[in-house]
Amino acid sequence: MKDQYTRENIRSTMLKLVVIRLDISGITNFDGVIEHLKKASFMNEAFKRMRYLTRPRNPSPSKEYFSQNGTLPLSKNIQSEKYHFFECSLEESSKAFLDITPESICLTVQCDGAYNGSRKYTDFMIEVVECFNDIDHFISLDRIGIRKIDSVDIDDLNKFSEFFDKDFIVKNDFVDSHNIRESTKTSIYFENEIYYNVVQYMAKKTNDSYHIVFDVDAHLDDADAVEHYVMNSSQLRELMYIEMQNKMFDFFKNIVTEEYLESCKIKG
C-alpha cells in the first residue's frame, strides 16, 4: 500500500523544482527593508551573495500553466527592481536562490542539486516573514503559494509504467493516436480555503521520446485567512509545511506506481 510512503521517507528523482512564493504589498521603504534583512543572522547563514537587478514585473501565478517549460506567462513588460540572493548554504551544494521585489518574496529550489526535503526552505521563508513584520508592520502578506514540478523523459512509451500508473491519464491520448504531439489535463481542487492546481502534461518529441510533467501549485489568497497565519508563525509553518505540502504529496502518490515509490525510498 502507498500509505507507507511519506515525504520523510522518499526522495523522488523526478522532482525538479520547488518554488515557495509569498506575495506582499505595503512596502514604503523597499531598500531599507532589504538592508535590515541583509543584517539578520539567519539571512547571512542562508545566502552568501546578492545582486541587484531590474526585471519585468511578474504577477501572481494564474490558474493557466505552461508546464512544458516550467514557467508562467508574464503580464505587461513593466520594470521592477529585484534583489537576487544566491550561493545558498541551507544545504551543502544547494542550488536554491531567493528573489525579493516590492511585490513578492520567491524562493526557488532546483532539486538536481542537494535536496533533502523542504523543511529548511520552508522554515527559512517563515523567518523572512517574521523579519519583514519586525521591520514594517504595514507590510501585508497577500498570498501564500508553493509549487512543485516533477518531470522525466522516456525514450519508449513502454517505460511509462516504470514511473506512472493509470491515474496519469494523458498517456491514453498517445496510445489512442499516433498523430498527437501534446496533451494536458488541468484539475483545480479547493480544500480548507486552499486552491490546488494540478497539471498533467505529456509531449512527444521529434526523436519519438516523451517529456512528462506533473505540476502541482497550492495557494492561499484569501486576505483574511492569510493575515491570520501571518500573525502566528507556528500556524504559518503548519499551513506551509504540513497542510499544503502533505496534500501536494498525496496528489503525487496518486499518479506514480508503488514500485517507483519503493525505488525512491531513503535507505536506512
VMD Tcl script that draws the C-alpha trace (Angstrom):
set ca {
  {0.00 0.00 0.00}
  {1.14 3.54 -0.77}
  {0.29 4.73 2.76}
  {3.72 3.60 3.95}
  {5.41 6.23 1.75}
  {5.72 9.70 3.24}
  {7.51 12.94 2.49}
  {10.04 11.96 5.13}
  {10.99 8.53 3.76}
  {11.22 9.07 -0.01}
  {13.14 11.42 -2.32}
  {11.70 11.44 -5.82}
  {14.29 11.65 -8.59}
  {11.62 13.24 -10.79}
  {11.27 16.31 -8.57}
  {12.99 19.12 -10.46}
  {11.76 22.37 -8.94}
  {10.23 23.66 -5.71}
  {9.01 27.26 -5.56}
  {7.79 28.97 -2.38}
  {6.33 32.36 -3.19}
  {4.80 34.96 -0.89}
  {3.06 37.95 -2.48}
  {3.29 41.15 -0.44}
  {2.16 44.77 -0.51}
  {2.51 47.93 1.55}
  {6.31 48.34 1.49}
  {7.11 52.04 1.84}
  {10.92 51.78 2.02}
  {11.95 48.77 -0.04}
  {15.70 49.41 0.09}
  {15.53 49.92 3.85}
  {13.74 46.61 4.29}
  {16.43 44.84 2.27}
  {19.23 46.47 4.26}
  {17.64 45.30 7.50}
  {17.16 41.79 6.12}
  {20.79 41.59 4.99}
  {21.94 42.20 8.57}
  {19.86 39.35 10.01}
  {21.99 36.40 11.12}
  {19.68 33.79 9.58}
  {19.98 35.54 6.21}
  {23.77 35.62 6.32}
  {23.80 31.94 7.19}
  {21.49 31.10 4.28}
  {22.98 33.08 1.37}
  {26.49 34.28 0.59}
  {25.96 36.65 -2.33}
  {23.43 39.17 -3.62}
  {22.84 41.01 -6.86}
  {20.55 43.97 -7.59}
  {18.57 43.63 -10.82}
  {15.72 45.21 -12.71}
  {13.25 42.92 -14.37}
  {9.75 42.73 -15.88}
  {7.16 42.56 -13.13}
  {5.92 39.01 -12.57}
  {2.27 38.73 -11.49}
  {0.89 36.08 -9.19}
  {0.70 32.65 -10.85}
  {-2.58 32.18 -12.66}
  {-4.63 29.04 -12.97}
  {-3.26 28.50 -16.50}
  {0.09 26.81 -16.88}
  {2.80 26.36 -19.40}
  {4.10 23.26 -17.68}
  {6.22 22.05 -20.57}
  {8.91 24.59 -19.75}
  {8.06 25.12 -16.10}
  {7.29 28.81 -16.46}
  {4.24 31.03 -16.17}
  {3.23 33.82 -18.53}
  {4.23 37.38 -17.72}
  {1.91 40.35 -17.84}
  {2.88 43.74 -19.22}
  {6.57 44.46 -19.53}
  {6.79 46.80 -16.52}
  {10.20 47.25 -14.93}
  {10.50 46.40 -11.24}
  {13.54 46.26 -9.00}
  {14.67 42.94 -7.60}
  {17.27 41.70 -5.14}
  {18.61 38.30 -6.13}
  {20.31 36.24 -3.39}
  {22.35 33.21 -4.41}
  {25.05 30.78 -3.30}
  {22.66 29.19 -0.83}
  {24.09 27.35 2.17}
  {20.86 25.99 3.66}
  {22.11 22.65 2.37}
  {25.56 21.70 1.12}
  {25.71 22.23 -2.67}
  {22.19 23.66 -2.65}
  {21.01 25.24 -5.90}
  {18.42 27.50 -4.29}
  {18.09 31.24 -4.85}
  {15.89 33.97 -3.41}
  {14.29 36.85 -5.31}
  {12.71 39.75 -3.44}
  {10.74 42.53 -5.13}
  {8.32 45.11 -3.73}
  {5.56 42.66 -4.72}
  {6.89 39.23 -3.76}
  {9.38 37.03 -1.92}
  {10.20 33.97 -4.02}
  {12.48 31.08 -3.06}
  {13.31 28.71 -5.93}
  {14.99 25.36 -5.25}
  {16.48 23.43 -8.15}
  {16.30 19.86 -6.93}
  {19.05 18.46 -9.14}
  {21.40 19.87 -6.52}
  {21.44 18.79 -2.89}
  {17.82 18.47 -1.80}
  {16.73 16.67 1.34}
  {13.17 17.91 1.57}
  {11.60 21.31 2.01}
  {11.77 21.68 5.79}
  {14.78 24.02 5.91}
  {13.50 26.09 3.00}
  {10.02 26.46 4.50}
  {11.45 27.45 7.88}
  {13.70 29.99 6.17}
  {10.75 31.65 4.43}
  {8.88 31.89 7.72}
  {11.91 33.66 9.21}
  {11.80 36.12 6.31}
  {8.13 36.84 7.06}
  {8.95 37.39 10.74}
  {11.80 39.73 9.81}
  {9.56 41.75 7.48}
  {6.94 42.06 10.22}
  {9.58 43.35 12.63}
  {10.79 45.94 10.12}
  {7.48 47.39 8.97}
  {4.10 46.35 10.36}
  {2.37 47.99 7.39}
  {3.68 45.25 5.08}
  {0.87 42.87 4.18}
  {1.15 39.26 3.08}
  {-1.47 38.82 0.35}
  {-0.86 35.33 -0.97}
  {0.96 32.15 0.07}
  {1.95 29.74 -2.69}
  {4.01 26.57 -3.07}
  {4.67 24.89 -6.40}
  {6.38 21.57 -7.15}
  {7.28 20.31 -10.61}
  {8.18 16.70 -11.35}
  {9.36 15.69 -14.81}
  {11.00 12.81 -16.63}
  {11.97 11.92 -20.20}
  {11.45 8.41 -21.55}
  {12.59 7.04 -24.91}
  {9.87 4.39 -25.15}
  {6.19 4.57 -24.23}
  {6.51 1.14 -22.64}
  {8.70 2.71 -19.94}
  {5.81 4.89 -18.80}
  {4.72 2.25 -16.27}
  {8.14 2.41 -14.58}
  {7.04 5.76 -13.18}
  {3.31 6.38 -13.53}
  {0.13 4.42 -13.04}
  {-3.23 4.62 -14.82}
  {-4.26 7.81 -12.99}
  {-1.82 9.76 -15.15}
  {-4.48 9.73 -17.82}
  {-2.96 11.97 -20.52}
  {-0.87 8.98 -21.57}
  {-4.02 7.42 -23.01}
  {-4.10 10.05 -25.76}
  {-0.75 8.81 -27.04}
  {-1.95 5.21 -27.04}
  {-5.11 6.09 -28.94}
  {-3.47 8.26 -31.59}
  {-0.09 8.29 -33.34}
  {-0.60 11.87 -34.50}
  {-0.89 13.58 -31.15}
  {2.05 15.72 -30.06}
  {0.95 17.18 -26.70}
  {-1.72 16.51 -24.12}
  {-2.58 18.40 -20.94}
  {-5.06 17.82 -18.16}
  {-5.66 20.53 -15.56}
  {-7.69 19.98 -12.39}
  {-8.44 22.58 -9.73}
  {-9.26 21.48 -6.19}
  {-10.37 23.61 -3.24}
  {-9.94 22.44 0.34}
  {-9.73 24.40 3.62}
  {-9.51 27.71 1.72}
  {-6.53 26.44 -0.31}
  {-6.57 26.05 -4.09}
  {-4.61 23.19 -5.65}
  {-3.91 23.44 -9.38}
  {-2.85 20.01 -10.61}
  {-1.47 19.62 -14.14}
  {-0.57 16.50 -16.09}
  {1.41 17.21 -19.26}
  {2.95 14.92 -21.84}
  {4.66 15.71 -25.15}
  {6.09 13.58 -27.93}
  {9.44 14.96 -29.07}
  {10.92 14.88 -32.56}
  {13.06 11.82 -31.77}
  {9.96 9.90 -30.61}
  {10.90 10.24 -26.97}
  {8.43 11.64 -24.43}
  {8.62 14.50 -21.96}
  {6.29 14.06 -18.97}
  {5.48 16.71 -16.36}
  {3.43 16.63 -13.16}
  {2.94 20.15 -11.82}
  {1.14 21.00 -8.55}
  {0.59 24.53 -7.29}
  {-1.00 25.15 -3.89}
  {-2.01 28.66 -2.93}
  {-3.98 30.55 -0.32}
  {-5.08 34.00 -1.42}
  {-7.97 34.86 0.87}
  {-6.78 38.06 2.57}
  {-8.36 37.38 5.96}
  {-7.07 33.81 6.07}
  {-3.56 34.86 5.04}
  {-3.47 37.60 7.68}
  {-4.45 35.07 10.35}
  {-1.44 32.90 9.54}
  {0.99 35.81 9.34}
  {0.32 36.70 12.95}
  {1.20 33.21 14.17}
  {4.46 31.65 12.94}
  {3.69 28.17 14.25}
  {0.37 28.12 12.40}
  {2.03 29.52 9.28}
  {4.52 26.65 9.40}
  {1.68 24.16 9.92}
  {-0.02 25.56 6.84}
  {3.01 25.72 4.55}
  {4.98 22.66 5.60}
  {2.26 20.25 6.73}
  {-1.16 21.04 5.28}
  {-0.22 22.33 1.84}
  {2.69 20.02 1.13}
  {1.10 16.86 2.52}
  {-1.84 17.37 0.17}
  {0.54 18.03 -2.72}
  {2.34 14.79 -1.90}
  {-0.98 12.93 -1.91}
  {-1.62 14.13 -5.45}
  {1.85 12.91 -6.42}
  {1.37 9.49 -4.83}
  {-1.88 9.04 -6.70}
  {-0.22 9.19 -10.13}
  {3.01 7.22 -9.57}
  {3.42 3.49 -9.12}
  {4.20 1.82 -5.84}
  {7.31 0.36 -7.48}
  {8.56 3.86 -8.25}
  {7.92 5.00 -4.68}
  {9.83 1.99 -3.39}
  {12.79 2.84 -5.63}
  {12.85 6.35 -4.12}
  {12.76 5.18 -0.53}
  {15.56 6.52 1.65}
  {17.84 3.68 2.67}
  {18.48 3.05 6.35}
}
mol new
graphics top color blue
foreach p $ca { graphics top sphere $p radius 0.5 }
foreach p [lrange $ca 0 end-1] q [lrange $ca 1 end] { graphics top cylinder $p $q radius 0.2 }
display resetview
